[in-house]
Amino acid sequence: MNSIFFLGQGQPMSAPGDAARRRLRRALRALSAFFALLSVARADLAQDVLRLTGGQRARIVWQRGRDAIVALDTADGNIRALYRGEVGERSWPLLSTDGRTLYFAVTPPGRGEVGKIKALAWDAPAGTAPRELCDGMAPVAVWRDPATQIEWLYVATAPGRDRRPSHIRRYRTDAPATSEPVWDKTDADAPFSLSADGRYGCTQAPWPNTALLTLPNGEVFAAVLPGCNANLCADNSYRMFALSTTHTELYLYRDLMLGETRPYKILSLKVDNTKTHRVRASNHPRLFTFFGPMGNVPYNDVFLAKFDKHYAAIEATVRLTDDRPNGVENTLPYAWVAITNREDFAFPLGQFHGEAPLPFELPVWAAGADAVWTFGDGQSARGQIRQHTYEKPGEFELTVQTGGRRLVGRVRVAPSEPPRVSGVEVLGINRLKIAFSEPVVARAGAGARLESGNPVRHFALAESGREAIVDLERPLAKADRIVLAGIVDRAARPNALSSAAVAVARPAWPSEPQGVVALWSTQTFYGLDPATKRYQGREWDAEKLKHPRGFPILDRFGRLILPTNQGTAPPALVPDAAALNETVGRSRRFSLELGFTPRSLTTRLFQKKQGGAVVAPRDLCGWYTMADGGLKPEFAVTQSNATLQIRLADDAGGIATHRIAELDAVRPVHLVVTCEAGSLAAYVDGKPALKTPWPAKRSLRWGPVMLSGADRWAPRWSGWLDAAALYDRVLPPAEVAANHTAWLNAARARAVPEYLAVRAKLAALSKVPTPEQIAPYRNALVVNEYEVLEVLRGPLPARKIRVAEWGLYDSQPAKGWSFRPGGRAGQDVMLLLEPFAGKPERELLFDTLAEDFDLPTLLRVEEWIGL
């Protein structure tokens, strides 16, 4: 009896109390469930599994609770505890290629913690301690090299940026001190699966990008649709499958490396009519495991499933556990099959592609002395040859007869074509990002020139060969054409990029780039590079500006969301004021241009219903000097309630405030402020709004130009910024009007929806999932029901509505945000809404309300769009 009493083993019972009683109830419930699991006759289950495997023996392992790994062997039909002891939230159990060794992780509590990777023999006596192999977060794959017969264990060794298992290394299972890197080019995730030949891997790189990877650290072939739990079938078909971000469908991909980036099939995959939590490939290409449900349930069960032979449907599924009555979690299953029939394994020699002529390296492990090769192009050979060249385009079947067996591969040879420039993007005002139709290399002397004569300061080709960066000496003042030289593709017989000029379209905003000191627009930035001391464009490093709780810094329309939280440094349009003091400061001449949408007007929208609350003055943009032990604005664009103001330091040491406009609710605003020879002017939406003397006598004193205030502890301006520029010259009125028109056209092209604002009464709440129930996701929306009391803005679809709003964000309850766990029916709230059809598809949605298809569902957007 003690041999199976593994829950809480080695932990003495604490003194009586609530915590002790809860632990006892949990242990008794799990123990009862485990006895129930063992007491059922398992012969029928084993037979069900054997029907899926075609009679081939199978072993399946999974994690049960957080203190056991259990296993099913079809040889005896029994489910038993293979390992007993605390393993943490995710042990990722995995079996060796011969099915005789269990690999798993033991990790400390907390997301993204590194633990120990351990190994335990399948037939080890009860109580045997596993051996430690290495440090790591998860054993993600196991592979035996067909050439050397060495088995390698692939391990996620450290967390990536969002704490998911990443940094993949592989370890020899017979000599774990020997290891080598496999993938750290991008973040990855578990699972991480391999093709049979080991040439390709599959994972989220990074999440939620479903990707096929050329190993080690090679090219990334990404799918169009975001997904979760990407897997690669265990043969050389290079076929992939991944869960949709809704966790209710399975996307199937093939030929991703040949540009087939959309799924060729989408299959429904649910557990008990709701979300599937995770899927995982097995060592058999048609078999995979999954578990669920995902969300507001106290149990998880594990399943084995099989694709049909065309990979167009799920042929059959076996439920391996049924803990719905017991409230026990069975997670992370992995299936191993003793392969005796390999008819389901496509292309054992692998698949290869390239342009003609294609020199092909034959698999060494298949080239025995008795080998008879047939190449499919009319040629054949015998013995241990190493290479064959395909001279002409086509698709060829490669076969070899060796050792009494026939092996097949596929070679696809494309016509020889030169690479093409597939796009040119302007970053800032003097950097170009050039995209190529295929990977290229730069020969000696490679470079670029513009037909206008604008000198090229620097040319660099990305490691992937698919992009190049061109830095110009001067801003791109007008449309131009670029000519590239010395660029060839990676074919065996390289093809040169055409020397024909490629058009470069200059962005419509700003209408005249001369004199720009700093600029931000649609995720690109231009300014002084501290390292090179040169002004150049670049893509904004989103990670450096990210909110500590994981808020996005860019909304789905490309607008910068300026943060409202306290305690973090605000972003800077110009972080270093030294250059400004030397140029703009001495000349007493500048122009500042901003395109923005204030968020706090949603508060103003509700003022009549909330007792006339007033928004404290908050700075949108400005620079500051130290005075009296604190920061004092030298110049600041400020919003005070619905009034847009400019605050200016005067010669007497005071602050003069000038009103320039009244703002409307969540309406974009274009502002230009110019200053020259002691006169300051402001334009709102292209029209004059202010003219005043400033600075009177002294020169301008510059500090870093900050966005949303300077004091990290003070209330901060919040809203959306879609354009910002600082010039060292004065913009004339005609240029201001032209910039406003260009900015307005870009804003309209973003198609930001018209928001509906209502006062409503909470009628019914969905149950909020726990962070554990949505892992590896960190954010979840829930659907609640409201009765509309008053429409404050926009058309009303119905008097009773359902609203998707945050339940969890960054694995934390959304308390104090738009949704408040524990809210009561009848609670009176203000809502800003948009059609639910506009919801980005990456977020999980949980709805535990009774079905009512007549009620419209809307998305609450205060937090989603940065409010």
Residue pairs with C-beta under 8 A, 6 or more apart in sequence:
3 126
4 34
4 35
4 38
4 81
5 31
6 67
6 68
6 81
6 84
6 85
7 26
7 27
7 30
7 31
7 34
7 65
7 67
7 68
8 23
8 27
8 67
9 67
9 84
9 85
13 20
13 23
13 24
14 20
14 23
29 326
29 327
29 328
30 65
30 326
30 328
32 326
33 323
33 326
33 327
33 328
34 64
34 81
34 328
36 326
37 70
37 79
37 321
37 323
38 78
38 79
38 80
41 77
42 72
42 76
42 77
42 78
42 79
43 77
45 72
45 77
45 318
45 320
46 72
46 74
46 76
46 77
47 77
48 318
49 58
49 60
49 72
49 74
49 304
49 318
49 320
50 56
50 57
50 58
50 74
51 316
52 287
52 304
52 305
52 306
52 316
52 318
53 74
53 284
53 287
53 337
54 341
56 284
56 337
56 338
56 339
56 340
56 341
57 73
57 74
57 75
57 337
57 338
58 72
58 73
58 74
58 304
58 335
58 336
58 337
58 338
59 71
59 72
59 73
59 74
59 95
59 99
59 122
59 335
59 336
60 71
60 72
60 289
60 302
60 304
60 320
60 333
60 334
60 335
60 336
61 69
61 70
61 71
61 72
61 82
61 93
61 94
61 95
61 102
61 333
61 334
62 69
62 70
62 71
62 93
62 289
62 291
62 302
62 320
62 321
62 330
62 331
62 332
62 333
62 334
63 69
63 70
63 87
63 90
63 91
63 93
63 330
63 331
63 332
64 70
64 81
64 328
64 329
64 330
64 331
65 328
65 329
66 86
66 87
66 88
66 89
67 84
67 85
67 86
67 87
68 81
68 83
68 84
68 85
68 87
69 81
69 82
69 83
69 87
69 91
69 93
69 102
69 104
70 79
70 80
70 81
70 82
70 330
71 79
71 80
71 82
71 102
71 122
72 78
72 79
72 320
82 102
82 120
82 122
83 102
83 104
83 120
83 130
85 106
86 106
87 104
87 105
87 106
87 107
88 105
88 106
88 107
88 108
88 109
88 113
88 115
89 107
89 109
89 772
89 775
90 105
90 107
90 138
90 190
90 331
90 332
90 775
91 104
91 105
91 106
91 107
91 332
92 104
92 105
92 138
92 139
92 140
92 190
92 191
92 332
93 102
93 103
93 104
93 332
93 334
94 102
94 103
94 104
94 139
94 140
94 141
94 142
94 153
94 334
95 101
95 102
95 103
95 122
95 142
95 283
95 334
95 336
96 102
96 103
96 142
96 151
96 173
97 142
97 143
97 144
97 151
97 283
99 122
99 336
99 338
100 121
100 122
100 123
101 119
101 120
101 121
101 122
101 173
102 119
102 120
102 121
102 122
102 130
103 117
103 118
103 119
103 133
103 139
103 142
103 153
104 117
104 118
104 120
104 130
104 139
105 115
105 116
105 117
105 118
105 136
105 137
105 138
105 139
106 115
106 116
106 118
107 113
107 114
107 115
107 116
107 137
108 115
111 163
111 775
111 811
112 137
112 159
112 163
112 164
113 137
113 159
114 135
114 136
114 137
114 157
114 158
114 159
115 135
115 136
115 137
116 132
116 133
116 134
116 135
116 136
117 132
117 133
117 134
117 135
117 136
117 138
117 139
117 153
117 155
117 171
118 130
118 131
118 132
118 133
119 130
119 131
119 133
119 173
120 128
120 130
120 131
121 128
133 153
133 155
133 171
133 173
133 176
134 155
134 157
134 171
134 176
134 179
135 157
136 155
136 156
136 157
136 158
137 155
137 156
137 157
137 158
137 159
137 165
137 190
138 155
138 156
138 165
138 190
139 153
139 154
139 155
140 154
140 155
140 156
140 165
140 168
140 190
140 191
140 192
140 193
140 203
141 153
141 154
141 191
141 192
141 193
141 194
141 201
142 151
142 152
142 153
142 154
142 173
143 151
143 152
143 154
143 170
143 194
143 198
144 150
144 151
144 152
145 151
145 152
145 198
146 196
146 197
146 363
146 365
146 366
147 363
147 364
147 365
150 172
150 174
151 172
151 173
151 174
152 170
152 171
152 172
152 173
153 170
153 171
153 172
153 173
153 176
154 168
154 169
154 170
154 182
154 192
154 194
155 168
155 169
155 170
155 171
156 165
156 166
156 167
156 168
156 188
156 189
156 190
156 192
157 167
157 168
157 169
158 166
158 167
159 165
159 166
160 166
160 167
160 187
160 188
160 189
160 206
161 187
161 206
161 543
162 187
162 206
162 207
162 778
164 187
164 188
164 189
164 190
164 204
164 206
164 207
164 776
165 188
165 189
165 190
166 184
166 187
166 188
166 189
166 206
167 183
167 184
167 188
168 181
168 182
168 183
168 184
168 188
168 192
168 201
169 179
169 180
169 181
169 182
170 179
170 180
170 182
171 178
171 179
172 178
172 179
180 216
181 216
181 217
182 201
182 215
182 216
182 217
183 192
183 201
183 203
183 205
183 213
183 215
183 216
183 217
184 217
185 205
185 217
185 218
185 220
186 205
186 206
186 211
186 220
187 204
187 205
187 206
187 207
188 203
188 204
188 205
188 206
189 203
189 204
189 205
189 206
189 207
189 230
189 776
190 203
191 203
191 229
191 230
191 231
191 278
191 280
191 281
192 201
192 202
192 203
193 201
193 202
193 203
193 230
193 231
193 232
193 234
193 281
194 200
194 201
194 202
194 215
194 232
194 234
195 201
195 232
195 234
195 235
195 236
195 238
195 350
196 234
196 235
196 236
196 345
196 348
196 350
197 236
197 350
197 363
198 215
199 214
199 215
199 350
200 212
200 213
200 214
200 215
200 232
200 238
200 257
201 212
201 213
201 215
201 232
202 210
202 211
202 212
202 213
202 230
202 231
202 232
202 240
203 211
203 213
203 230
204 210
204 211
204 227
204 228
204 230
205 211
205 213
205 220
205 222
207 228
207 776
208 226
208 227
208 228
208 245
208 842
209 222
209 223
209 226
210 222
210 223
210 225
210 226
210 227
210 230
210 240
210 242
210 251
210 253
211 220
211 221
211 222
211 223
211 230
211 256
212 220
212 221
212 232
212 238
212 240
212 253
212 256
212 257
213 219
213 220
213 221
214 220
214 221
214 257
219 257
219 439
219 464
220 464
221 256
221 257
221 261
222 256
222 261
223 240
223 242
223 251
223 253
223 256
223 261
223 262
223 263
224 261
224 262
225 244
225 251
225 262
225 263
226 245
226 841
226 842
227 242
227 243
227 244
227 245
227 251
228 242
228 243
228 244
228 245
228 247
228 278
228 776
228 777
229 242
229 243
229 278
229 279
229 280
230 240
230 241
230 242
231 240
231 241
231 242
231 279
231 280
231 281
231 288
232 238
232 239
232 240
232 281
233 239
233 240
233 241
233 281
233 285
233 286
233 311
234 281
234 282
234 283
234 284
234 285
234 345
235 285
235 344
235 345
235 346
235 347
235 348
236 345
236 346
236 347
236 348
236 349
236 350
236 351
236 409
237 254
237 285
237 346
237 347
237 351
238 254
238 255
238 256
238 257
238 351
239 252
239 253
239 254
239 285
239 311
240 252
240 253
240 254
240 256
241 250
241 251
241 252
241 253
241 279
241 281
241 288
242 250
242 251
242 253
242 279
243 249
243 250
243 251
243 269
243 276
243 278
243 279
244 250
244 251
244 266
245 841
245 842
245 843
245 844
246 275
246 841
246 844
246 845
247 275
247 276
247 277
247 292
247 294
247 844
248 268
248 269
248 270
248 274
248 275
248 276
249 266
249 267
249 268
249 269
250 266
250 267
250 268
250 269
250 279
250 314
251 263
251 265
251 266
252 263
252 264
252 265
252 266
252 267
252 311
253 260
253 261
253 262
253 263
253 264
254 260
254 264
254 311
257 353
258 353
258 412
265 311
265 312
267 313
267 314
269 276
269 279
269 290
269 314
270 276
270 292
271 277
271 290
271 291
271 292
271 293
271 294
271 301
271 303
272 292
272 293
272 297
272 324
274 292
274 293
274 294
274 295
274 297
275 292
275 293
275 294
275 295
275 844
276 290
276 291
276 292
276 293
276 294
277 290
277 291
277 292
277 293
277 294
277 300
277 331
278 290
278 291
278 292
278 331
278 332
279 288
279 289
279 290
280 288
280 289
280 290
280 332
280 333
280 334
281 288
282 288
282 289
282 334
282 335
282 336
282 337
283 335
283 336
283 337
283 339
284 335
284 337
284 339
284 344
285 344
285 345
285 346
286 306
286 307
286 308
286 309
286 311
286 315
286 344
287 304
287 305
287 306
287 307
287 335
287 337
288 304
288 305
288 306
288 307
288 335
289 302
289 303
289 304
289 305
289 333
289 334
289 335
290 302
290 303
290 305
290 333
291 300
291 301
291 302
291 303
291 330
291 331
291 332
291 333
292 300
292 301
292 303
293 300
294 773
294 774
294 844
295 769
295 773
295 774
295 844
295 846
296 767
296 768
296 769
296 773
296 846
296 848
297 773
298 327
299 323
299 324
299 326
299 327
299 328
299 329
299 330
300 323
300 328
300 329
300 330
300 331
301 319
301 320
301 321
301 322
301 323
301 324
301 330
302 320
302 321
302 330
302 331
302 333
303 317
303 318
303 319
303 320
303 333
304 317
304 318
304 320
304 333
304 335
305 314
305 316
305 317
305 318
306 314
306 315
306 316
306 317
307 313
307 314
307 315
308 314
308 315
309 344
320 330
320 333
321 330
323 329
323 330
339 345
342 348
347 408
347 409
347 410
348 407
348 408
348 409
349 363
349 366
349 398
349 399
349 400
349 407
349 408
349 409
350 363
350 409
351 409
351 410
351 411
351 412
352 358
352 360
352 409
352 410
352 411
352 412
353 411
353 412
353 413
353 414
354 413
354 414
354 491
354 492
355 413
355 414
355 415
355 416
355 417
355 489
355 491
355 492
355 493
355 495
356 390
356 391
356 392
356 393
356 413
356 414
356 415
356 416
357 389
357 390
357 391
357 416
357 492
357 493
358 389
358 390
358 411
358 413
358 492
359 387
359 388
359 389
359 492
360 387
360 388
360 389
360 390
360 398
360 411
361 386
361 387
362 373
362 385
362 386
362 387
362 388
363 409
364 386
366 400
366 402
366 407
367 383
367 384
367 385
367 386
367 400
367 402
368 384
368 402
368 403
369 383
369 384
370 383
370 402
370 403
371 382
371 383
371 384
371 385
371 400
371 401
371 402
372 380
372 382
372 400
372 401
372 402
373 380
373 381
373 382
373 385
373 388
373 398
373 399
373 400
374 380
374 397
374 398
374 399
374 400
375 381
375 388
375 390
375 396
375 398
375 411
376 396
376 397
376 398
376 399
376 411
377 390
377 391
377 392
377 394
377 396
379 388
381 388
389 492
390 396
390 411
390 413
392 413
393 413
393 414
393 415
393 416
394 412
394 413
395 410
395 411
395 412
395 413
396 410
396 411
396 412
396 413
397 408
397 409
397 410
398 408
398 409
398 410
398 411
399 406
399 407
399 408
399 409
400 406
400 407
416 491
416 493
416 495
417 495
418 489
418 495
418 496
418 497
418 498
419 436
419 437
419 438
419 440
419 487
419 488
419 489
419 495
419 497
420 436
420 437
420 497
420 498
421 434
421 435
421 436
421 437
421 484
421 497
421 502
422 435
422 436
422 437
423 434
423 435
424 432
424 433
424 434
424 435
424 482
424 502
424 503
424 504
424 505
425 432
425 433
425 435
426 432
426 476
426 504
426 505
426 506
426 507
426 524
426 537
427 433
427 524
427 525
427 526
427 537
427 538
427 539
428 519
428 524
428 525
428 526
428 527
428 536
428 537
428 538
429 475
429 476
429 507
429 510
429 513
429 516
429 519
429 526
429 537
430 471
430 472
430 473
430 474
430 475
430 476
430 513
430 526
430 535
430 536
430 537
431 469
431 470
431 471
431 472
431 526
431 536
431 537
431 538
432 469
432 470
432 472
432 476
432 482
432 504
433 467
433 468
433 469
434 448
434 467
434 468
434 469
434 470
434 482
434 484
434 502
435 466
435 467
436 465
436 466
436 467
436 468
436 487
436 497
438 465
438 466
438 489
438 490
439 464
439 465
439 466
439 489
439 490
440 461
440 465
440 466
440 487
440 488
440 489
440 490
440 497
441 461
441 465
441 487
441 488
441 489
441 490
441 494
442 461
442 468
442 486
442 487
443 486
443 487
443 488
444 486
445 485
445 486
446 459
446 461
446 484
446 485
446 486
446 487
447 456
447 459
447 484
447 485
447 486
448 456
448 459
448 468
448 470
448 482
448 483
448 484
448 485
449 456
449 482
449 483
449 485
450 456
450 472
450 480
450 481
450 482
450 483
450 504
451 480
451 481
451 482
451 483
451 501
452 478
452 480
452 481
454 472
454 473
454 474
454 476
454 477
454 480
455 472
455 473
455 474
456 470
456 471
456 472
456 473
457 471
457 472
457 473
457 534
458 469
458 470
458 471
459 468
459 469
459 470
459 471
460 468
460 469
461 467
461 468
461 487
462 468
462 469
465 490
468 484
468 487
470 482
471 536
471 537
475 513
475 514
475 516
476 504
476 506
476 513
477 506
477 512
477 513
477 514
478 506
479 503
479 504
479 505
479 506
480 503
480 504
480 506
481 501
481 502
481 503
481 504
482 501
482 502
482 504
483 499
483 500
483 501
483 502
484 497
484 499
484 502
485 499
487 496
487 497
488 494
488 495
488 496
488 497
489 495
489 497
506 513
507 521
508 742
508 745
508 746
509 521
509 723
509 739
509 742
509 743
509 746
510 516
510 519
510 593
510 725
510 739
510 742
511 735
511 738
511 739
511 742
512 735
512 738
514 729
515 727
515 728
515 729
516 526
516 535
516 725
516 726
516 727
517 527
517 528
517 535
517 574
517 579
517 580
517 583
517 584
517 726
517 727
517 728
518 525
518 526
518 527
518 528
518 573
518 574
518 705
518 724
518 725
518 726
519 525
519 526
519 527
519 537
519 724
519 725
519 726
520 526
520 540
520 560
520 573
520 721
520 723
520 724
520 725
521 722
521 723
521 724
521 725
522 558
522 722
522 746
523 539
523 540
523 542
523 554
523 558
524 537
524 538
524 539
524 540
525 537
525 538
525 539
525 540
526 535
526 536
526 537
526 538
527 535
527 573
527 574
528 534
528 535
528 574
528 576
528 579
529 535
529 536
529 538
530 575
530 576
542 553
542 554
545 553
545 571
546 553
547 553
547 563
547 565
547 568
548 565
548 568
549 565
549 809
549 810
549 812
550 778
550 779
550 809
550 810
551 561
551 563
551 565
551 809
551 810
551 866
552 561
552 866
553 560
553 561
553 563
554 560
554 561
555 561
555 720
555 864
555 865
555 866
556 840
557 720
557 722
557 750
557 751
557 752
558 722
558 750
559 597
559 720
559 721
559 722
559 750
559 866
560 571
560 707
560 720
560 721
560 722
561 718
561 719
561 720
561 865
561 866
562 570
562 571
562 620
562 707
562 708
562 716
562 717
562 718
562 719
562 720
562 721
562 866
563 570
563 708
563 716
563 718
564 708
564 715
564 716
564 718
565 716
566 712
566 713
566 714
566 715
566 716
567 712
567 713
568 712
569 712
570 706
570 707
570 708
570 709
570 710
570 712
570 716
571 706
571 707
571 708
572 704
572 705
572 706
572 707
573 621
573 705
573 706
573 707
573 724
573 726
574 580
574 704
574 705
574 726
575 704
576 704
577 623
577 702
577 703
577 704
577 705
580 702
580 705
581 701
581 702
583 728
584 590
584 700
584 702
584 726
584 728
585 699
585 700
585 701
585 702
586 699
587 728
588 675
588 676
588 677
588 678
588 695
588 699
588 700
589 675
589 676
589 677
589 728
589 729
589 730
590 674
590 675
590 700
590 726
590 727
590 728
590 729
590 730
591 672
591 673
591 674
591 675
591 725
591 726
591 727
591 729
591 730
591 731
592 621
592 637
592 671
592 672
592 673
592 725
592 726
592 727
593 670
593 671
593 672
593 673
593 723
593 724
593 725
593 726
593 727
593 731
593 739
594 620
594 621
594 637
594 669
594 670
594 671
594 672
594 721
594 723
594 724
595 668
595 669
595 670
595 671
595 721
595 722
595 723
595 724
595 743
595 747
596 620
596 668
596 669
596 671
596 719
596 720
596 721
596 722
596 723
597 666
597 667
597 668
597 669
597 719
597 720
597 722
598 620
598 639
598 663
598 666
598 669
598 717
598 719
599 666
599 718
599 719
599 720
599 866
599 867
600 615
600 618
600 639
600 717
600 718
600 719
601 642
601 663
601 664
601 665
601 666
601 667
602 665
602 666
602 757
602 830
602 832
602 862
602 867
603 610
603 613
603 615
604 615
604 641
604 642
604 665
605 665
605 666
605 757
605 792
605 793
605 830
606 757
606 759
606 792
606 830
607 613
607 614
609 759
609 790
609 830
610 830
614 641
615 639
615 640
615 641
616 640
616 715
617 638
617 639
617 640
617 645
618 638
618 639
618 640
618 708
618 709
618 715
618 716
618 717
618 718
619 633
619 636
619 637
619 638
619 647
619 706
619 708
619 709
619 710
619 717
620 636
620 637
620 638
620 639
620 707
620 708
620 717
620 719
621 636
621 637
621 705
621 706
621 707
621 708
621 724
622 633
622 634
622 635
622 636
622 637
622 638
622 647
622 705
622 706
622 709
622 710
623 633
623 634
623 635
623 636
623 702
623 703
623 704
623 705
623 706
624 631
624 632
624 633
624 634
624 636
624 703
624 706
624 710
625 631
625 632
625 634
625 649
625 701
625 703
626 632
627 653
630 711
631 710
631 711
632 649
632 655
633 647
633 649
633 655
633 710
634 648
634 649
634 700
634 701
634 702
634 703
635 646
635 647
635 648
635 649
635 700
636 646
636 647
637 644
637 645
637 646
637 671
637 673
638 644
638 645
638 646
638 647
638 657
638 717
639 645
639 663
639 717
642 662
642 663
643 659
643 661
643 662
643 663
644 659
644 660
644 661
644 662
644 663
644 669
644 671
644 684
645 657
645 658
645 659
645 660
646 657
646 658
646 660
646 673
646 680
646 682
646 690
647 655
647 656
647 657
647 658
648 655
648 656
648 657
648 658
648 680
648 692
648 694
648 695
649 655
649 656
649 695
649 701
650 656
650 694
650 696
651 695
651 696
651 697
651 698
656 694
658 682
658 690
658 692
660 671
660 682
660 684
660 689
660 690
661 669
661 684
661 689
663 669
665 757
665 793
666 755
666 832
668 722
668 744
668 747
669 684
669 685
670 684
670 685
670 686
670 723
670 739
670 740
670 743
670 744
671 682
671 683
671 684
672 682
672 683
672 731
672 736
672 739
672 740
673 680
673 681
673 682
673 683
674 680
674 681
674 682
674 683
674 730
674 731
674 736
675 681
675 694
675 695
675 700
675 730
676 730
678 693
678 694
678 695
678 696
679 691
679 692
679 693
679 694
680 690
680 691
680 692
680 693
680 694
681 688
681 690
681 691
682 688
682 689
682 690
682 691
683 689
683 733
683 736
683 740
685 740
686 736
686 737
686 739
686 740
686 741
688 733
703 710
704 710
705 726
707 721
707 724
708 716
708 717
708 718
709 715
709 716
709 717
718 866
718 867
719 866
720 865
720 866
722 743
722 746
722 747
722 750
723 743
723 746
731 739
753 834
753 835
753 838
754 794
754 834
755 793
755 794
755 832
755 833
755 834
755 861
756 791
756 793
756 794
756 795
756 796
756 797
756 832
756 833
756 834
756 858
757 791
757 792
757 793
757 794
757 830
757 831
757 832
757 833
758 786
758 788
758 789
758 790
758 791
758 792
758 796
758 830
758 831
758 833
759 788
759 789
759 790
759 792
759 828
759 829
759 830
759 831
760 786
760 787
760 788
760 789
760 801
760 828
760 829
760 830
760 831
761 786
761 787
761 789
761 826
761 827
761 828
761 829
762 784
762 785
762 786
762 823
762 824
762 825
762 826
762 827
762 828
762 829
763 785
763 786
763 787
763 800
763 825
763 826
764 784
764 785
764 825
764 849
765 782
765 784
765 785
765 823
765 825
766 782
766 783
766 784
766 807
766 846
766 847
766 848
766 849
767 782
767 846
767 848
768 780
768 782
768 807
768 808
768 813
768 821
768 846
769 780
769 782
769 807
769 808
769 844
769 846
771 778
771 808
771 811
771 812
774 780
774 808
774 844
777 844
778 808
778 809
778 810
778 811
779 806
779 808
779 809
779 810
779 843
779 844
780 806
780 807
780 808
780 843
780 844
780 845
780 846
781 804
781 805
781 806
781 807
781 839
781 843
781 844
781 845
781 846
781 859
782 804
782 805
782 806
782 807
782 819
782 845
782 846
782 847
783 802
783 803
783 804
783 845
783 846
783 847
783 849
783 857
784 802
784 803
784 805
784 819
784 849
785 800
785 801
785 802
785 803
785 849
785 855
786 800
786 801
786 802
786 803
786 829
786 831
787 799
787 800
788 796
788 798
788 799
788 800
788 801
789 828
792 830
797 856
797 858
798 855
798 856
800 855
801 833
801 855
801 856
801 857
801 858
802 847
802 849
802 852
802 855
802 856
802 857
802 858
803 831
803 833
803 857
803 858
803 859
803 860
804 836
804 839
804 845
804 857
804 858
804 859
804 860
805 814
805 818
805 819
805 859
805 860
805 863
806 814
806 817
806 818
806 819
806 860
806 863
806 864
807 813
807 814
807 819
807 821
807 846
808 814
809 817
809 863
813 821
814 820
814 821
814 863
815 821
817 862
817 863
818 860
818 862
818 863
818 867
819 860
831 860
832 860
832 861
832 862
832 867
833 858
833 859
833 860
833 861
834 858
834 859
834 861
835 858
835 859
836 856
836 857
836 858
836 859
838 859
839 845
839 859
861 867
